Every structure is written in structure tokens, then in C-alpha cells.
Amino acid sequence: MCGILAVLGCTDDSQAKRVRVLELSRRLRHRGPDWSGIYQHGDNYLAHERLAIVDPDSGDQPLFNEDKTIVVTVNGEIYNHEELRKDLKNHKFRTGSDCDVISHLYEEHGENFVDMLDGVFSFVLLDTRDNSFMVARDAIGVTSLYIGWGLDGSVWISSEMKGLHEDCEHFEVFPPGLLYSSKSGGFKQWYNPPWYNESVPSTPYEPLAVRHAFEAAVTKRLMSDVPFGVLLSGGLDSSLVASITARHLAGTKAAKRWGSQLHSFCVGLRGGSPDLKAGKEVADYLGTVHHEFHFTVQDGIDAVEDVIYHVETYDVTTIRASTPMFLMSRKIKSLGVKMVLSGEGSDEIFGGYLYFHKAPNKQEFHQETCRKIKALHKYDCLRANKATSAFGLEARIPFLDKEFINTVMSLDPESKMIKPEEGRIEKWVLRRAFDDEERPYLPKHILYRQKEQFSDGVGYSWIDGLKAHAAENVNDKMMSNAAHIFPHNTPLTKEAYYYRMIFERFFPQNSARLTVPGGATVACSTAKAVEWDANWSNNMDPSGRAAVGVHLSDYDGNSKVAVSLPPPKTVEDTPMMMGHGVVIQT
């Protein structure tokens, strides 16, 4: 992911202002270490820190149309850029960059072109002919983006909060699926699919339709001119991404240049990580070049301050999961890899979190998945984007492909519901779609393995170590005054208080603390979890451990050995039994 920074209408075109913009842009250079660019038109500044993935030779930014009247700085990938170029046959392109189509689409369609883009993106476009500008962010918020306003009437845009928080009177998260136009002076929603209003859809479940849609989502993300790999924890989601990538890698440009054997990466605690064991098993099955990275609890604790600075949050679950990803990203980048595919988003669109077992009906099930998807940019997207970008590594997320989401969210949610009595565990429709007897994507016991939280999967002592460290640094007196010190999103645990102290040191503005979601409901993951199962209200830990009743329901309490029965071959063969065919990664 690149870094973008724009200052628009700041009433200052001095050299000192240009130097300040360059200084702030440097704060984003970890996102794009390959090249820097800046364009100034009067009191408008567009800066760019580039991570070169497609067309490394000529795709430097900002990008222009033919006569340089339209200027764009972009963070993202446009996967359908070749098709769009064909429709723009009367235009001449300056580079081979996938983002080069944006200025030309604007010339043809004005501000109404954004939904034509198939990809993830944040961009600022300046039309020098009338000094107007527009800003847009992708549908789900896979790319990070912030907007701020200065006292002089200026509008500031930055990929990360650290690029603008000191210079803006007020700033906030730029909402996904929206564009901001200087012509209208406000936001406009460009992404509004049928599922967005949360009405219950009715499309029948067709396994092959889901399979083909996801394969398309993965293969389009293999667009790269540099070495790439996959993050492989051994869970269902990352394993499917790796399996599809391994099948299609040989036909990519990157494979022809860098080799056709897929590299996979996994991280875990030294001496005990479910993910390391499961990841190795999947890697052996797929024949990937597998890299295991180990860290200690102390390594993670030592990195927490850096993680909070880069990820820009004090949310407990996000920091827990971001830290191993942050450490792994640094190791991956040291191998010369610049892009990885990752498995975020599946649990939101399929209802894969374990509390979905308690959903009372398909309407509530569907509405909760809608709410989870809309909130992804505050949690998993934030983690995946910023924890990897800290070291100039790009994470691509096939499950959050716009077309794939539309396919899955149009399904009758009755097919997604978890029904143990019918052998349907969480994400059954995804598992069934890739249950291919003739050419298996994955072994059965992996395809039907139950979910593990990422922060638990790296090693069960990781969270316990964080809690112990926080308890050493936050005393009871501090907690008793927490509501006075932090009246907004008051931390309810010592771990939350510890993270909040670090965050406030880096980002002391009120606008900064307001960018982080919170409240009492977040402490137990989601209000719906409590509504569906009152037991959640008694668990202050926001991790997947709160669902321990579901998580260990098929276990012998002493040995923790899972019952593993073969999954059904077809829908018709589904036995009327509890949801077995499940192996927990231990």
C-alpha cells in the first residue's frame, strides 16, 4: 500500500508550506519506500509515497491525464484497469500503472466513475481547470484514509492519521464507500449495493457460484510485477486463499519473472503455536515454500508501542492481533517480498464468529453480517493494512472483493446459518463450495476445521503475557480514576488502559481518540453476542475465548482432543448429528 497526502485550498503557496507538506509526507514513507512525488498547483498540494507493485519502472505518482490538467494521487490497485483502458481508447496513457485510468475516467464521466473501479483504493483528484477536487475510498475500507480541516478552510487528506493530526483543527476517518466533492462541499455515497440496507435476500445457495466468485477474487489479486506470497495460518480462510493461489500462480507475470512456486508465511510463539502446526500441514499439502517466523512474548511486548503508533488504535483485539502480524511483516519484507494475500473478511460475510451459533433467525443473522462488514474498516482492515504497511508490504484481501461480497450477501441467509443438528458448522456454505472430491483444494479435516482467533492461534500464552505486562504497569488506583482520565471510551481493563496511555502519547488530540471505536458493547465483542447469548455479558475479554462454550463443545475437557468425523460429501448426504468434522488448531 502506498501513502497519499493532500492539502487542498490552504491559502498558502509558499516554499515553507511545501517543505511542511514534504515533512508530513515523509511520515508515510514506510508505506511507500520506493519513490516520492509531489505536485503543487497554487495552494493545492498532492504528495505520494510509492510502493511499486505494478509497473515499477514508470508508474511514479502523482499521475496525470494527457494535458496534465487532471492530477491524481492514489493508494490502491485497480484490477480491471486493462478492460477500462479498452473503453478509453481515445485517451493516451503515460504509464502502465493500474491507477492511470482514474484521471481519464474522470474526464469521460465526471465524478460518477468510482463504481466502475474494480479494486481497492483511496485517491485524491484535482481538476486544475476549475480548482475543484474529489476524494474517494473503496467500498469496504481496505485502504486506510483520514480527512481533516484546517482553520484556514483547507481540507487535508492522508492515508494515516500521523500525516495530518498536528495540522488540523478537526479530523476523522474518511468513511468507506463514500466520495467527498469540493463542488458539493460534502460526502456522497457511491457504494450502495442491495445488501447495504440489510433487507433479507433470497438467492438460493449454489456451491459452484460461490466457488467461482471466490476464485475470481483471488486470481485478479495476483496482478503483480514483483515477488509475492500468501499468509498461511492453517485456518480455513488463509488455506483456501493459498490453495487457489498455488493453482493459478504459474500463469502470472510475477511467476514468469520470479518463479512459479508459491511462498507462504506463518508466525507464532516459540514453543507453542496452533497456527505454526496447522500452517505447516497446509503448506506441505500445497507444496509451498514455507517460512515460519517465531517470536517470544517479550518480543511482542517490546513491539506494542510501535504497533500502536503504526496501526493508530487503542482497540484491544486489534492490538493483540496486529502485533504478530507487524513482526511477521518485517521478516517477510526482509526476504524481498512486497505483496501478500491474506484471509480477512470471511467471518464477517459468512457469519463465521462463534457467537453466530446463537443467532435466533435468518433475519438477525443477515443483519449482523451486514453490520460486521460495515465495521471492518475499524478493525481487521485497519490491522491488515497498517501492520503490513509499516514495512512497505502490501496485503491484498480476496474475501473483501466487491463482486464476491455481492455474491455472498445476496444468498438466502438460511443457508449460512449454523445448524449442528444438520452437520452445518460455521461458514458451511464456503466449506461446501470447495469440497471437491475429484481435485481437492484442501484435506477434509482442514476444510472443516473450526475457527481459531488469530491472536490465540499464534500461541495461547500471547494474550496472557500481554495481560500480565499491563497489570505490572497499571495499578488499581489508576483504574479507579480511569473514567476521569479517559471519559471517552473509558478503558475497562488494565490491558485497555495500558494501550490507551501509549496511544494518547502519540495522538493526544480529541479527534484522534474519536477515530477509535469503543463503548461497553465492544468489551464483549458485539451487542448482538450478548443479546443472543447472555453468557457473553459475563466475559470482559473481547477475544474469541468468550465463545468457549461453543469452541470446546465437541471436546473432552481434559485431553482437548477433537472428535473428527468425515464431512458430508453432498448436501443430500448431510447426517443429522452435531457439527463434527472439526479439528481445533492446538
C-alpha positions in Angstrom: 0.0 0.0 0.0 1.3 3.5 -0.9 0.9 6.6 1.2 -1.0 9.6 0.0 -1.2 13.1 1.4 -3.1 16.1 0.1 -3.5 19.7 1.3 -6.2 21.5 -0.7 -7.1 25.2 -0.6 -4.7 26.1 2.2 -4.3 29.8 1.2 -0.6 29.3 1.4 1.6 28.6 -1.7 4.9 29.5 0.0 8.1 27.4 0.0 7.7 26.9 3.7 4.3 25.3 3.2 5.7 23.0 0.5 8.5 22.0 2.9 5.9 21.2 5.6 3.9 19.0 3.2 7.0 17.1 2.3 7.8 16.7 6.0 4.4 15.2 6.7 4.6 13.0 3.6 7.8 11.5 5.0 5.8 10.2 7.9 4.1 7.9 5.5 7.2 6.7 3.7 7.1 3.3 5.5 4.0 2.7 3.3 5.8 3.6 0.1 9.6 3.3 0.3 10.2 3.0 -3.4 9.7 6.7 -4.6 8.3 10.0 -3.5 6.4 12.6 -5.6 4.7 15.9 -5.0 2.6 18.2 -7.2 1.8 21.8 -6.4 -0.9 23.9 -8.1 -1.2 27.2 -6.3 -2.3 26.4 -2.7 -3.1 22.8 -3.5 -0.5 20.0 -2.8 -0.7 16.4 -3.7 2.1 14.1 -2.3 2.7 10.4 -2.8 4.9 7.8 -1.2 5.1 4.8 -3.6 5.2 1.1 -3.1 5.8 -0.2 -6.6 3.9 -3.4 -7.3 2.6 -2.9 -10.9 4.8 -1.1 -13.5 7.7 -0.3 -11.1 9.6 1.3 -14.0 7.2 4.1 -15.0 4.3 4.2 -12.6 5.5 7.0 -10.3 2.9 9.4 -8.9 1.1 11.8 -8.9 -0.5 10.7 -12.2 -1.8 13.0 -14.9 -4.1 13.0 -17.9 -2.8 13.9 -21.4 -2.5 17.7 -20.9 -1.8 17.5 -17.1 -4.9 19.3 -16.2 -6.2 16.4 -14.1 -3.9 15.2 -11.3 -4.3 12.1 -9.1 -2.5 10.6 -6.1 -3.7 7.1 -5.4 -3.2 4.3 -2.9 -4.6 1.0 -4.2 -5.0 -1.4 -7.0 -7.5 -1.3 -9.9 -7.8 -4.9 -11.0 -10.0 -4.1 -14.1 -7.7 -1.4 -15.5 -6.9 -3.3 -18.7 -10.6 -3.5 -19.5 -11.1 0.1 -18.6 -8.2 1.1 -20.9 -10.0 -0.5 -23.8 -13.1 1.6 -23.2 -10.8 4.7 -23.0 -9.3 4.1 -26.5 -9.3 7.8 -27.3 -7.0 8.5 -24.4 -3.2 8.3 -24.2 -1.7 6.8 -21.1 1.6 8.0 -19.7 2.3 4.8 -17.6 1.4 1.1 -17.3 0.2 1.7 -13.8 -3.2 0.2 -13.0 -4.2 3.6 -11.4 -3.5 5.5 -14.6 -7.1 5.1 -15.7 -8.6 7.3 -12.9 -7.8 10.7 -14.4 -9.1 9.6 -17.8 -12.3 8.1 -16.4 -12.9 11.4 -14.7 -12.6 13.2 -18.0 -15.2 11.0 -19.5 -17.7 10.6 -16.7 -17.0 13.3 -14.1 -17.4 12.2 -10.5 -19.7 9.4 -11.4 -17.0 6.9 -12.4 -16.0 5.5 -9.0 -18.3 2.5 -9.1 -16.6 1.4 -12.4 -13.4 0.7 -10.5 -12.9 -3.0 -9.5 -10.3 -2.8 -6.8 -9.4 -1.2 -3.5 -8.3 2.4 -3.4 -8.1 5.8 -1.7 -7.4 8.7 -4.1 -7.4 12.5 -4.4 -8.1 14.0 -7.8 -7.5 17.7 -8.5 -9.0 19.3 -11.6 -6.8 22.3 -12.2 -9.2 23.8 -14.8 -11.6 25.0 -12.0 -9.5 24.1 -8.9 -12.1 21.5 -7.8 -11.2 18.2 -6.2 -12.7 14.9 -5.2 -11.7 12.2 -2.8 -12.9 8.6 -2.7 -12.3 5.5 -0.6 -13.0 1.9 -1.6 -16.2 0.1 -0.8 -15.3 -1.7 2.4 -12.3 0.4 3.6 -9.5 -2.0 2.8 -7.2 1.0 2.3 -6.9 3.5 5.2 -7.8 7.1 4.8 -8.4 10.2 7.0 -9.8 13.7 6.3 -9.2 16.8 8.3 -10.0 20.5 8.2 -7.8 23.5 9.0 -8.7 26.8 10.5 -7.9 28.5 7.1 -10.6 26.5 5.4 -8.2 23.9 4.0 -9.1 20.2 3.5 -6.4 17.6 4.4 -6.3 14.0 3.2 -3.9 11.4 4.5 -3.5 7.6 4.4 -2.7 7.7 8.1 -3.6 9.9 11.0 0.1 10.8 11.6 0.1 12.8 8.3 -2.4 15.4 9.4 -3.2 15.2 13.2 -0.9 18.1 14.1 -2.1 20.5 11.4 -5.9 20.1 11.5 -8.4 21.7 13.8 -10.6 18.6 13.4 -10.0 15.3 11.6 -11.8 11.9 11.3 -11.8 8.6 9.5 -12.9 9.0 5.8 -15.9 6.7 5.6 -15.6 3.7 3.1 -17.8 3.7 0.1 -18.1 7.5 0.0 -16.6 10.3 -2.0 -16.0 13.9 -0.9 -16.5 16.6 -3.5 -15.4 20.2 -3.3 -18.2 21.1 -5.7 -20.9 19.9 -3.3 -18.9 20.6 -0.2 -19.7 17.2 1.4 -19.8 13.5 1.2 -21.8 11.3 -1.2 -22.2 7.6 -1.1 -21.0 5.9 -4.3 -21.3 2.3 -3.0 -24.8 1.2 -2.3 -25.4 -2.5 -3.2 -28.7 -4.3 -2.4 -27.4 -5.8 0.8 -26.5 -2.4 2.3 -30.0 -1.7 3.5 -29.9 -5.0 5.4 -33.1 -6.4 3.9 -33.1 -10.2 3.8 -32.0 -11.6 0.4 -33.4 -14.7 -1.2 -31.0 -16.1 -3.8 -30.7 -19.9 -3.4 -27.3 -21.2 -2.4 -25.3 -22.7 -5.3 -21.9 -24.0 -4.2 -20.2 -23.6 -7.6 -21.3 -20.0 -7.8 -19.6 -19.2 -4.5 -16.5 -21.2 -5.6 -16.2 -19.4 -9.0 -16.7 -16.0 -7.4 -14.0 -16.5 -4.9 -11.6 -18.0 -7.3 -12.0 -14.9 -9.5 -11.5 -12.7 -6.4 -8.2 -14.4 -5.7 -6.8 -14.6 -9.2 -7.4 -11.0 -10.0 -5.2 -10.2 -7.0 -2.3 -12.0 -8.5 -1.7 -8.9 -10.6 1.9 -8.1 -9.7 5.3 -7.3 -11.3 7.2 -8.1 -8.1 7.6 -11.2 -5.8 4.6 -12.1 -3.6 3.3 -14.8 -1.3 0.4 -15.7 1.0 -0.1 -15.5 4.7 -0.9 -19.0 5.9 -2.1 -19.7 9.4 -3.6 -23.1 8.5 -7.2 -22.0 9.2 -9.9 -22.3 6.6 -9.7 -18.8 5.1 -6.0 -18.4 4.6 -5.7 -22.1 3.5 -8.3 -21.5 0.7 -6.5 -18.4 -0.4 -3.2 -20.3 -0.6 -4.8 -23.2 -2.4 -6.3 -21.1 -5.1 -3.2 -19.0 -5.5 -1.0 -22.1 -5.8 -3.2 -23.4 -8.6 -3.1 -20.2 -10.6 0.4 -18.8 -9.9 2.1 -20.3 -12.9 0.2 -18.1 -15.3 1.1 -14.8 -13.7 3.6 -12.2 -14.8 5.4 -12.4 -11.5 5.8 -16.2 -11.7 7.4 -15.9 -15.1 9.9 -13.5 -13.7 10.4 -14.7 -10.2 9.4 -18.4 -10.3 6.2 -20.4 -10.1 6.5 -21.9 -6.6 4.4 -20.1 -4.1 5.9 -18.8 -0.9 3.8 -19.0 2.3 4.3 -17.3 5.7 3.2 -18.0 9.2 4.0 -16.6 12.6 3.7 -18.0 16.1 5.2 -18.1 19.6 8.3 -20.1 20.0 7.5 -23.4 21.6 3.7 -23.5 21.2 1.5 -22.1 18.4 -1.5 -23.8 16.8 -1.0 -21.7 13.7 2.6 -22.9 13.1 1.5 -26.5 13.3 -1.6 -26.1 11.1 0.2 -23.8 8.6 3.0 -26.3 8.1 0.4 -29.0 7.4 -1.3 -27.0 4.7 2.0 -25.8 3.2 3.1 -29.4 2.9 -0.1 -30.4 1.2 0.1 -27.5 -1.3 3.8 -27.8 -1.8 4.6 -24.1 -1.0 8.0 -22.8 0.0 7.0 -22.3 3.7 8.5 -19.8 6.1 7.9 -20.0 9.8 8.6 -16.9 11.9 8.9 -17.2 15.7 8.7 -14.6 18.4 8.6 -14.6 22.1 6.0 -12.9 24.4 8.7 -10.4 25.3 9.4 -9.6 21.6 5.7 -8.8 21.2 5.5 -6.7 24.3 8.6 -4.7 23.1 6.8 -4.0 19.8 3.5 -2.9 21.2 4.4 0.8 21.2 5.5 0.7 17.6 2.3 -1.2 16.7 0.1 1.4 18.3 2.0 4.2 16.5 1.6 2.5 13.1 -1.9 1.0 13.5 -3.2 4.1 15.2 -5.7 2.5 17.6 -6.2 1.6 21.2 -8.7 -1.2 20.5 -7.6 -4.3 22.5 -8.3 -7.0 20.0 -6.8 -5.1 17.1 -3.5 -4.5 19.0 -3.4 -8.2 20.1 -3.7 -9.4 16.5 -1.7 -6.6 14.9 1.5 -7.3 16.9 2.3 -10.8 15.5 1.3 -9.5 12.0 3.6 -6.5 12.5 6.5 -8.7 13.4 5.9 -11.1 10.6 5.6 -8.4 8.0 9.1 -7.1 8.8 10.5 -10.6 8.3 8.6 -11.1 5.0 9.9 -7.8 3.6 13.4 -8.9 4.5 13.0 -11.7 2.0 12.3 -9.3 -0.8 8.6 -10.0 -0.9 6.4 -6.8 -1.4 2.9 -8.2 -1.5 0.9 -10.9 0.3 -2.6 -12.3 0.0 -4.4 -12.6 3.3 -7.7 -14.1 4.6 -9.5 -11.3 6.4 -13.2 -10.7 6.0 -14.6 -14.3 5.7 -16.0 -14.4 9.2 -18.0 -11.2 8.6 -19.6 -12.1 5.3 -20.3 -15.7 6.2 -21.2 -15.3 9.9 -18.1 -17.3 11.0 -17.7 -15.9 14.5 -18.7 -18.5 17.1 -21.4 -16.4 18.6 -23.3 -16.7 15.3 -24.2 -20.2 16.6 -26.8 -18.4 18.8 -28.4 -16.4 16.0 -32.2 -16.9 16.5 -33.3 -16.5 12.9 -32.0 -15.7 9.4 -33.0 -12.1 9.5 -30.9 -11.3 12.6 -28.1 -13.5 11.2 -28.1 -11.5 8.0 -28.4 -8.1 9.6 -25.5 -8.9 11.9 -23.2 -9.8 9.0 -24.2 -6.5 7.3 -23.2 -4.6 10.5 -19.9 -6.6 10.8 -18.9 -5.8 7.2 -19.6 -2.1 7.6 -17.4 -2.0 10.7 -14.5 -3.9 9.1 -12.5 -0.8 8.3 -12.3 0.0 12.0 -10.8 -3.4 12.9 -9.4 -6.2 10.6 -8.9 -3.9 7.6 -7.1 -1.4 9.8 -4.9 -4.2 11.1 -4.1 -5.8 7.8 -3.4 -2.5 6.1 -1.3 -0.8 8.6 0.5 -3.7 10.3 1.9 -4.7 6.9 2.4 -1.2 5.5 4.6 -0.4 8.5 7.4 -2.2 6.5 6.3 -1.4 2.9 4.4 -4.7 2.5 1.1 -4.7 0.8 -1.8 -7.1 1.9 -4.5 -8.0 -0.6 -7.7 -9.4 0.8 -9.8 -11.5 -1.7 -12.7 -12.1 0.7 -13.4 -8.4 0.5 -13.6 -8.3 -3.2 -16.6 -6.1 -4.2 -18.2 -8.7 -6.6 -17.6 -11.6 -4.2 -19.2 -9.8 -1.3 -22.2 -9.0 -3.5 -22.5 -12.7 -4.5 -22.4 -14.0 -0.9 -24.5 -11.3 0.6 -27.3 -12.0 -1.9 -27.6 -15.5 -0.6 -30.6 -16.5 1.4 -29.1 -16.3 4.9 -30.9 -19.5 5.9 -28.1 -21.3 4.0 -25.4 -19.6 6.1 -27.0 -20.3 9.5 -25.1 -22.7 11.8 -27.1 -25.9 12.4 -25.2 -28.5 14.3 -28.1 -30.9 14.2 -27.7 -31.0 10.4 -23.9 -31.1 10.5 -23.5 -27.5 9.4 -20.8 -25.7 11.3 -19.8 -22.0 10.8 -19.1 -21.0 7.2 -20.5 -24.2 6.0 -21.5 -22.6 2.6 -17.9 -21.7 2.0 -16.6 -25.1 3.1 -19.1 -26.9 0.9 -18.3 -24.8 -2.1 -14.7 -26.0 -2.0 -15.4 -29.6 -1.1 -14.2 -31.1 -4.4 -13.8 -34.9 -4.4 -12.0 -35.1 -7.7 -9.5 -32.4 -7.3 -9.4 -31.4 -3.6 -8.5 -27.9 -2.7 -7.6 -29.0 0.9 -7.7 -32.1 3.0 -11.2 -32.7 4.6 -10.1 -32.1 8.2 -8.6 -28.7 7.2 -11.6 -27.7 5.1 -13.8 -28.4 8.1 -11.5 -27.2 10.9 -13.2 -24.9 13.4 -12.2 -21.2 13.7 -9.3 -20.0 15.8 -8.9 -16.4 16.8 -5.6 -15.0 15.2 -4.4 -13.6 18.5 -4.9 -17.0 20.1 -3.6 -19.0 17.1 -0.1 -17.6 17.4 0.1 -19.1 20.9 -2.3 -19.2 23.9 0.3 -17.5 26.2 0.4 -14.4 24.0 -2.8 -12.8 25.4 -1.9 -13.9 28.9 1.5 -12.3 28.6 0.0 -9.1 27.4 -2.4 -9.0 30.3 0.4 -9.7 32.8 2.5 -7.0 31.4 -0.3 -4.5 31.5 -1.0 -5.4 35.2 2.6 -4.6 36.0 2.2 -1.1 34.5 -1.3 -0.2 35.5 -2.3 -0.3 39.2 -5.7 -0.3 40.8 -5.6 3.4 41.7 -5.2 4.2 38.0 -8.1 2.1 37.1 -10.3 3.7 39.8 -9.7 7.1 38.1 -10.0 5.8 34.6 -13.3 7.5 33.9 -11.9 10.9 34.9 -8.7 10.5 32.9 -10.4 8.9 29.8 -14.1 10.0 29.8 -14.5 8.9 26.2 -14.2 5.1 25.6 -13.1 4.6 29.2 -10.8 1.6 29.4 -12.4 -1.2 31.4 -9.4 -3.4 31.9 -5.7 -2.8 32.7 -4.7 -4.0 29.3 -7.0 -1.5 27.7 -5.7 1.3 30.0 -2.1 0.4 29.1 -2.8 0.7 25.3 -4.7 3.9 25.8 -1.8 5.6 27.6 0.5 4.8 24.7 -2.0 5.9 22.1 -2.6 9.3 23.9 1.1 9.9 24.0 1.3 9.6 20.2 -2.1 11.1 19.3 -3.3 13.5 22.1 -6.0 15.3 20.2 -9.7 14.7 20.9 -10.2 14.0 17.2 -7.7 11.1 17.4 -9.4 9.3 20.3 -12.8 9.7 18.5 -11.4 7.7 15.5 -11.3 4.5 17.6 -14.5 2.5 18.1 -15.4 1.7 21.7 -18.0 1.6 24.4 -19.2 -1.1 26.7 -20.5 -3.3 23.9 -17.1 -3.6 22.3 -15.7 -5.1 25.5 -17.8 -8.2 24.8 -17.2 -8.0 21.1 -20.7 -7.1 20.0 -24.0 -6.2 21.4 -25.7 -8.9 19.4 -23.5 -11.5 21.0 -24.9 -10.5 24.4 -28.5 -10.3 23.1 -28.2 -13.8 21.6 -26.4 -15.4 24.5 -26.4 -13.7 27.9 -23.3 -15.6 28.9 -21.2 -13.2 26.8 -22.1 -10.3 29.2 -20.1 -12.0 31.9 -16.9 -12.1 29.9 -14.9 -8.9 29.8 -12.3 -10.4 27.5 -13.1 -9.4 23.9 -11.3 -12.3 22.2 -12.8 -15.5 20.8 -12.4 -17.0 24.3 -15.7 -15.5 25.2 -17.3 -18.2 23.0 -15.5 -21.0 24.8 -18.8 -22.9 25.3 -19.1 -23.3 21.6 -15.4 -23.6 20.9 -14.9 -26.6 23.1 -18.4 -28.2 22.8 -17.0 -31.2 20.9 -14.1 -31.8 23.2 -13.1 -34.0 26.1 -12.4 -31.4 28.8 -9.2 -33.0 29.9 -7.5 -34.0 26.7 -8.9 -31.3 24.4 -8.9 -33.8 21.5 -11.4 -33.1 18.9 -13.8 -35.6 17.6 -13.1 -35.8 13.8 -15.7 -37.4 11.7 -15.6 -37.2 7.9 -17.7 -34.3 6.5 -20.7 -34.9 4.2 -19.9 -35.3 0.5 -23.0 -33.7 -0.7 -25.9 -31.7 0.7 -28.1 -34.7 0.5 -25.6 -36.9 2.5 -25.6 -34.4 5.4 -26.2 -36.5 8.6 -28.5 -35.4 11.4 -25.8 -35.0 14.0 -23.8 -32.5 15.9 -21.3 -30.3 14.0 -18.3 -32.6 14.0 -15.7 -33.0 11.3 -13.9 -30.2 13.3 -10.4 -30.1 14.5 -9.2 -27.2 16.7 -5.7 -26.0 16.0 -3.9 -27.0 19.2 
